[in-house]
Amino acid sequence: MRISLIVVRLHVRSMANLDDRFDIDHRTEAFERHERGLLVCLAGPGTGKTTSLLARTAALTGRGCDPETICYLTFIREISSAFVDDYTERFGAAALNTAPRISTLHSYACRVLRNLGFRIGYDGDLLFTNVAEADDASQTFLEDLLRLIGRDECRTVPQLREHLKRVKAAWRDAVDPATLPVLPSAILGPACDLLRCYRLVDWDQTIALADRLLREVDELPDWIAKIRHYYVDEFQDFNRAEQAVIGFLADRSESMVIVGDDDQSLYSSRGGSPDGIRALYIDERNDRVSLVKCYRCPDTIVAPTNTFQAAMSASPRPMTQSRAGGDVLCYRFKSSKAEVAFLVEYLNSRIAELPETPKPKDGIVCLFPSKRVLNAYFDMLSPSIPCVKRSVGATQTRLLMERVLGSLLSPGQRFFERLLLNIYDNVKPRHRHLIVARVLERDVSPSAACESLINDGALTGRALAATREFVSTCNAIGARNVAEVAQLLSVKTGAAVDQIAREIDVLLAGDDVDAVERIATICDTLLPDTATPPVDLRAVQFLTVHGSKGLTKRTVVVPGLEQAWLPGEAVNQDLAERRRLFFVALSRASDRLLLTFPHNRGGNDSLNFDMPGRGTASPFIGQAGLTACYHE
C-alpha cells in the first residue's frame, strides 16, 4: 500500500467507491468486510465511525485475528481514551486485557524511540516534552541552550523560542531543518546535541526521529512486526511528518483503515491540513466509503449544520438525521450583562434537568473559539453556576514532587536531574553553564558532570557545597534510598516525612504501566491543596472548540459569538479553519444548541476593548441559516 501525501495522481481506472455497494444504513459492513489494502473513510460528525471501527475489530477477531495484530492510532490522548471507553462499553471491561493496542501516534513513536533510540545516542530513560513552551522546564532548556549559541542575533530566550518554533515546524512538515535560513540551522546543531545529552526529545522531533529509525533498521521490533491491521483515526489533523510514518506502516501491514473528515481539520498550527485526507479519498488505488448518517444530532441541529457546510465547503457531504427533535436557539442581547444573566438562568435550568447520576454525554458544555474568550465567560459565569475548565499549570511545589517521584521510577533520567539542580540557589548561572558544558563534552548526566567538576577543583565555596548536596540527592534517588528522598521532599514541600516514605514505598512496589496516574494520586494525597477536584458531571464544562474533538453533550452553548472572535480578522486558509471550528461546534449537541452574543460590553468585562467586529453577529450564524433574535 502507498499513501499519497502530497501529490495526487489521477488515473483512468475508476475508484472502489463502496458507497455504491452499501446504502447509508449499512456502511459499517464496508469496515467489517475490508480485508487488504487501504480503506479511506470520510466520516461526518457523529456518523458512527467508532461503532464501525469496533465492528471491524469484532469481524477481524471473528476471522481468527489475534488482537495483538490490530492497532488503533489517533491524534490526541482524549480521543484514544474515548475509544478505550467505547471499546469497554462494547466488549466489556475484561476484554481490555486482550484488547488491540490503542494509543496516540506520538505514544507509538515514543515506544519506537525507547526501543531503538540507542542507535542514535538516545539510550537510557528518555523524556518527551515541548521545548518551546513557556513553562519552567522549557525555560531551563532554552536558557542552557542560549549560553551555548552565543550569537548576537539571538540574545534572549523569547527570541530563541521563536527560532526553535521554526525548527519544530520543519520537523512537522518533514523538512530537514538544516535547510532553513542561517540562524535556525545554526541553532539546530547545539539544540539537537543538548537534547540528546539530556535524553530529552522534543514533541515534534519525536516523529522525525521515529520515522528515521523505522526506515533504517533491518528488522522492526517484534511488537510492531506483529501488527497486521491498523486503524488511523482523525487523519485530517496529522501533519506531513506524521502522515509519512503512517504511510510507512501502511506499506508493511495487511490492511489499514483511515478515518477522517476534511471539514473537521482544526490543527494547522501543528501542520495539520484537510488536503491529506482529501488526496487519499480520491486516490483510485484505495477503497473508499463515507459515513453521512448522523446518530448524534437530531434533525433540528443537522439542518443548520448542513446549511453551514454547504456554505463552507466546495464539496459538501450533507448528513441525514437518524431522529427528529432537538432545539436550536440563537439570541442577541443588548449587553454582556444581559447575556450572562440569561445564560445563568438557562444553564441552571439544564443542570436541574440532568438525571440523578448523569453520564458524561448527558452533560452541558460551553464552547469558545479561544482561551481568552473562554476565560472571560468563565469569570462572569462561575460565581453563579457550577462550572469547570481544564486545569492550569501545577505549582512549583507539586512539580518538584512529581519530578522526584518520576526520577525514582526512571533513575538517572538526565533532564529530571537538570531540573532538580534548579532548587539549589547557590549554584549560580555561571556554575550551571560549566555543568551543562561538561554534560555536552562528555555525554554524561548533570550529577556525573558535577562530580567531574568537583574532582577537577572547578567549583568552590557555596557552589561546591551545593553541588555536593545535589550529587548526594541524585545518588539517593538512583539508589532508591527512600529515607533520604523523603527527607528532601519534606524539607522542600512541607509534607510529613513518614507519610512521604509510605507513599514512595507504595509507588516503587507498583507497576510502571499506570505510573503517571499513581504519581498524580500520591501528589494529591501529600499536597491536597494542589489536587484537581473530582469530576463533577453536573458542572458545566468550559472548552475551546479545539478541545471538543470527539465530544458529545446533550446541551451545547456557544456564548460571545461575535464577529470579533469568530472569524476575527482571519483570511484565506485561516478563515477556512475558523469555519471548520464553527462546523465542529454546531455538531457536538445531541439535544440542545444555544448560540448567543451581546451588542455591548461593560467596563468590568475583560473583552471590552476596541476590536473590529465586536458587538456584531458572527457571519457564520447567517451562513448556517440561523437568525439571532433579540432577547430582553
Residue pairs with C-beta under 8 A, 6 or more apart in sequence:
1 37
1 38
1 250
1 251
1 253
1 256
1 285
2 247
2 250
2 251
2 285
3 38
3 243
3 246
3 247
3 250
3 258
3 280
4 279
4 280
4 283
5 240
5 243
5 244
5 247
5 276
5 279
6 240
6 279
8 279
8 282
8 283
9 283
10 282
10 284
11 284
13 284
14 284
15 282
15 283
15 284
15 286
15 288
16 284
16 286
16 287
16 288
17 288
17 289
18 27
18 30
18 39
18 287
18 288
18 289
19 27
19 288
19 289
19 290
21 30
22 29
22 30
22 289
24 291
24 292
24 293
24 320
25 293
27 52
27 289
27 290
27 291
28 48
28 51
28 52
28 55
30 39
30 41
30 52
30 287
30 289
31 39
31 41
31 52
31 53
31 55
31 56
31 59
31 257
31 289
32 55
32 56
32 58
32 59
33 59
34 56
34 255
34 257
34 287
35 254
35 255
36 254
36 255
37 255
37 256
37 285
37 286
37 287
38 250
38 255
38 256
38 257
38 258
38 280
38 285
38 286
38 287
39 255
39 256
39 257
39 258
39 286
39 287
39 288
39 289
40 258
40 277
40 280
40 281
40 283
40 286
40 287
40 288
40 289
41 49
41 52
41 257
41 258
41 259
41 260
41 288
41 289
41 290
41 291
42 260
42 261
42 262
42 277
42 281
42 288
42 290
42 291
42 317
43 49
43 52
43 259
43 260
43 261
43 290
43 291
44 261
44 263
44 290
44 291
44 292
44 294
44 317
44 319
44 587
45 261
45 264
45 294
45 296
45 297
45 305
45 319
45 583
45 584
45 587
45 588
46 294
46 295
46 296
46 297
46 552
46 587
46 590
47 291
47 292
47 293
47 294
47 295
47 296
47 319
48 291
48 293
48 295
49 233
49 259
49 291
50 82
50 83
50 86
51 295
52 259
52 291
53 72
53 83
53 231
53 233
53 257
53 259
54 86
54 87
54 90
54 91
56 231
56 257
57 67
57 70
57 87
57 91
57 100
58 91
60 69
60 70
60 229
61 67
61 70
65 228
65 229
66 226
67 98
67 99
67 100
68 100
68 101
68 226
68 227
69 226
69 227
69 228
69 229
70 100
70 101
70 227
70 228
70 229
70 230
70 231
71 100
71 101
71 102
71 103
71 108
71 227
71 229
71 230
71 231
72 80
72 83
72 100
72 101
72 102
72 103
72 230
72 231
72 233
73 103
73 104
73 105
73 108
73 230
73 231
73 232
73 233
73 246
74 80
74 83
74 103
74 104
74 105
74 232
74 233
74 234
75 104
75 105
75 233
75 234
75 237
75 238
75 267
75 549
76 104
76 234
76 237
76 549
77 104
77 107
78 547
78 549
78 550
79 104
79 233
79 234
79 549
79 550
80 102
80 103
80 104
80 107
82 550
83 102
83 233
84 96
84 99
84 102
87 95
87 96
87 99
87 102
88 95
88 96
91 99
101 108
101 223
101 227
105 207
105 232
105 238
105 242
105 245
105 246
106 128
106 203
106 206
106 207
108 210
109 206
109 207
109 209
109 210
109 245
110 126
110 128
110 201
110 206
110 210
111 223
112 210
112 213
112 214
112 221
112 224
113 122
113 126
113 201
113 206
113 209
113 210
113 213
114 126
115 221
116 213
116 214
116 217
116 221
117 123
117 126
117 209
117 213
119 213
119 216
119 217
120 196
120 209
120 212
120 213
121 196
121 443
122 196
122 199
122 201
122 209
123 199
124 199
124 412
124 413
124 414
125 199
125 410
125 411
125 412
125 413
126 199
126 200
126 201
126 413
127 198
127 199
127 200
127 201
127 410
127 413
127 415
127 416
128 200
128 201
128 202
128 203
128 206
129 137
129 138
129 200
129 201
129 202
129 203
130 138
130 202
130 203
130 204
131 138
131 141
131 142
131 164
131 191
131 195
131 200
131 202
132 138
132 161
132 164
132 165
132 168
132 202
134 161
135 393
136 396
136 399
136 419
136 422
137 415
137 419
138 161
139 157
140 418
140 419
140 422
141 194
141 195
141 198
141 200
141 415
142 157
142 160
142 161
142 164
143 157
143 429
144 194
144 418
144 432
144 433
144 436
145 160
145 187
145 190
145 191
145 194
146 154
146 156
146 157
146 160
147 429
147 433
147 436
148 190
148 194
148 436
148 437
148 440
149 160
149 186
149 187
149 190
151 183
151 186
153 183
154 160
154 163
154 183
154 187
160 187
163 183
163 184
163 187
164 184
164 187
164 191
166 177
166 180
166 184
167 177
167 180
167 184
167 187
167 188
167 191
168 202
168 203
168 204
168 205
169 204
169 271
170 176
170 177
170 179
170 180
170 184
171 177
171 202
171 204
171 205
171 207
171 208
171 241
172 204
172 207
172 239
172 240
172 241
172 242
172 270
172 271
173 239
173 240
173 241
173 271
174 208
174 211
174 240
174 241
174 244
177 184
177 185
177 188
178 185
178 188
179 185
180 188
192 205
193 440
194 200
194 436
194 440
195 201
195 202
195 205
196 443
197 414
197 439
197 440
197 443
197 444
198 414
198 415
198 418
198 439
199 413
199 414
199 415
200 414
200 415
201 209
204 241
207 239
207 241
207 242
207 245
208 241
210 245
211 241
211 244
211 245
211 248
214 220
214 224
214 245
214 248
215 248
219 225
220 252
227 249
227 253
228 253
228 254
228 255
229 253
229 254
229 255
229 256
230 246
230 249
230 250
230 253
230 255
230 256
230 257
231 256
231 257
231 259
232 238
232 246
232 256
232 257
232 258
232 259
233 259
233 260
234 259
234 260
234 549
234 550
235 243
235 246
235 258
235 259
235 260
235 276
235 277
235 280
236 260
236 261
236 262
236 264
236 265
236 272
236 273
236 274
236 276
236 277
237 260
237 265
237 266
237 267
237 270
237 272
237 549
238 246
238 272
238 276
239 267
239 270
239 271
239 272
239 273
240 271
240 276
241 271
242 271
243 276
246 256
246 258
249 256
250 256
258 277
258 280
260 277
261 277
262 274
262 275
262 277
262 278
262 313
263 274
263 309
263 312
263 313
263 317
263 580
263 583
264 549
264 580
264 583
264 584
265 272
265 273
265 274
265 277
265 577
265 580
266 272
266 545
266 546
266 549
266 577
266 580
266 581
266 584
267 546
268 573
268 574
268 577
274 580
280 286
281 288
290 317
292 317
292 318
292 319
292 320
293 319
293 320
293 321
293 322
294 302
294 305
294 319
294 320
294 321
294 322
294 587
295 322
296 552
296 587
296 588
296 589
296 590
297 305
297 319
297 321
297 326
297 587
297 589
297 590
298 321
298 323
298 324
298 325
298 326
298 590
298 591
299 321
299 323
299 324
299 325
299 326
300 324
300 325
300 326
300 327
300 328
301 326
301 328
301 586
301 587
301 589
301 593
302 319
302 320
302 321
303 625
304 328
304 586
304 624
304 625
304 626
305 319
305 583
305 586
305 587
305 624
306 316
306 318
306 319
307 623
307 624
307 625
308 579
308 582
308 583
308 586
308 620
308 623
308 624
308 625
309 316
309 317
309 318
309 583
310 316
310 318
311 623
311 624
312 576
312 579
312 580
312 583
312 623
325 591
326 589
326 590
326 591
326 592
326 593
327 591
327 592
327 593
328 592
328 593
328 594
328 595
328 626
329 592
329 593
329 594
329 595
330 594
330 595
330 596
330 621
330 626
330 627
330 628
330 629
331 339
331 342
331 594
331 595
331 596
331 628
331 629
331 630
331 631
332 596
332 597
332 598
332 599
332 617
332 628
332 629
332 630
332 631
333 339
333 342
333 596
333 597
333 598
333 599
333 630
333 631
334 598
334 599
334 600
334 632
335 598
335 599
335 600
335 601
335 602
336 380
336 560
336 598
336 600
336 601
336 602
336 605
336 607
336 608
337 598
337 602
338 598
338 631
338 632
339 559
339 560
339 596
339 597
339 598
340 377
340 380
340 381
342 596
342 631
343 381
343 557
343 559
343 596
344 381
344 384
344 385
346 557
346 594
347 364
347 366
347 381
347 385
347 387
347 540
347 557
348 384
348 385
350 364
350 555
350 592
351 364
351 385
351 386
351 538
351 540
354 362
354 363
354 364
354 537
354 538
355 362
358 537
358 538
359 537
360 537
361 552
361 553
361 554
361 590
362 537
362 553
362 554
363 537
363 538
363 540
363 541
363 553
363 554
363 555
364 540
364 541
364 553
364 554
364 555
364 556
364 557
365 540
365 541
365 542
365 543
365 548
365 551
365 553
365 555
365 556
365 557
365 588
366 374
366 377
366 381
366 387
366 540
366 541
366 542
366 543
366 556
366 557
366 558
366 559
367 543
367 544
367 545
367 548
367 556
367 557
367 558
367 585
367 588
368 374
368 377
368 542
368 543
368 544
368 545
368 558
368 559
368 560
368 565
369 544
369 545
369 565
369 566
369 568
369 578
369 581
370 544
370 565
371 544
372 607
373 560
373 565
373 607
374 389
374 542
374 543
374 544
375 389
375 606
376 560
376 605
376 606
376 607
377 542
377 559
377 560
378 387
378 389
378 542
379 606
380 605
381 387
381 540
385 540
386 536
386 538
386 539
386 540
387 539
387 540
387 541
387 542
388 533
388 535
388 536
388 539
388 540
388 541
388 542
389 541
389 542
389 543
390 543
390 547
391 532
394 402
394 530
395 527
395 530
397 492
397 493
397 494
397 527
397 530
398 523
398 527
398 530
400 420
400 423
400 489
400 492
400 493
401 489
401 493
401 495
401 522
401 523
401 526
401 527
402 519
402 520
402 523
403 416
403 419
403 420
404 420
404 477
404 485
404 488
404 489
405 504
405 507
405 519
405 522
405 523
406 413
406 416
406 515
406 519
407 413
407 416
407 417
407 420
407 477
408 477
408 480
408 485
408 504
408 507
408 508
409 507
409 508
409 512
409 515
409 519
410 416
411 477
411 478
411 479
411 480
412 445
412 478
414 439
414 445
414 446
417 445
417 446
417 447
417 474
418 436
418 439
418 446
420 470
420 473
420 474
421 427
421 432
421 435
421 446
421 470
423 492
424 466
424 467
424 469
424 470
425 466
426 462
426 463
426 465
426 466
427 435
427 463
427 466
427 467
427 470
428 463
431 459
431 463
431 467
434 453
434 458
434 459
435 446
435 449
435 450
435 453
435 467
436 446
436 449
438 444
438 449
438 452
438 453
439 445
439 446
439 449
442 448
442 449
442 452
444 452
445 474
446 470
446 474
447 470
447 471
447 474
447 475
450 459
450 467
450 470
450 471
451 471
453 459
453 467
454 464
454 467
454 468
454 471
459 467
472 484
473 484
473 485
473 488
475 481
476 484
476 485
476 488
477 485
480 508
482 501
482 504
482 505
482 508
483 501
485 500
485 504
486 497
486 498
486 500
486 501
486 504
487 497
489 495
489 500
489 526
490 496
490 497
490 500
493 526
493 527
495 526
495 527
499 525
499 526
500 526
503 522
503 525
503 526
506 518
506 522
507 515
507 518
507 519
507 522
510 518
523 530
523 531
524 530
524 531
524 532
540 557
541 553
543 551
545 581
545 582
545 584
545 585
546 581
548 584
548 585
548 588
549 584
551 588
552 588
552 590
553 588
553 589
553 590
554 589
554 590
554 591
554 592
555 589
555 591
555 592
555 593
555 594
556 585
556 588
556 589
556 592
556 593
556 594
557 593
557 594
557 595
557 596
558 585
558 593
558 594
558 595
558 596
559 596
559 597
560 596
560 597
560 598
560 607
561 595
561 596
561 597
561 617
561 618
561 620
561 621
562 597
562 598
562 613
562 614
562 615
562 616
562 617
562 618
563 612
563 613
563 614
563 616
563 617
563 618
563 619
564 611
564 612
564 613
564 614
564 615
564 616
565 613
565 618
566 578
566 581
566 582
566 618
566 620
567 574
567 575
567 578
567 579
567 618
567 619
567 620
568 578
568 613
569 612
570 577
570 578
579 620
582 618
582 620
582 624
586 593
586 624
595 621
595 626
595 628
597 617
597 618
597 628
598 615
599 615
600 615
601 607
601 608
601 614
601 615
602 608
607 614
617 628
621 627
621 628
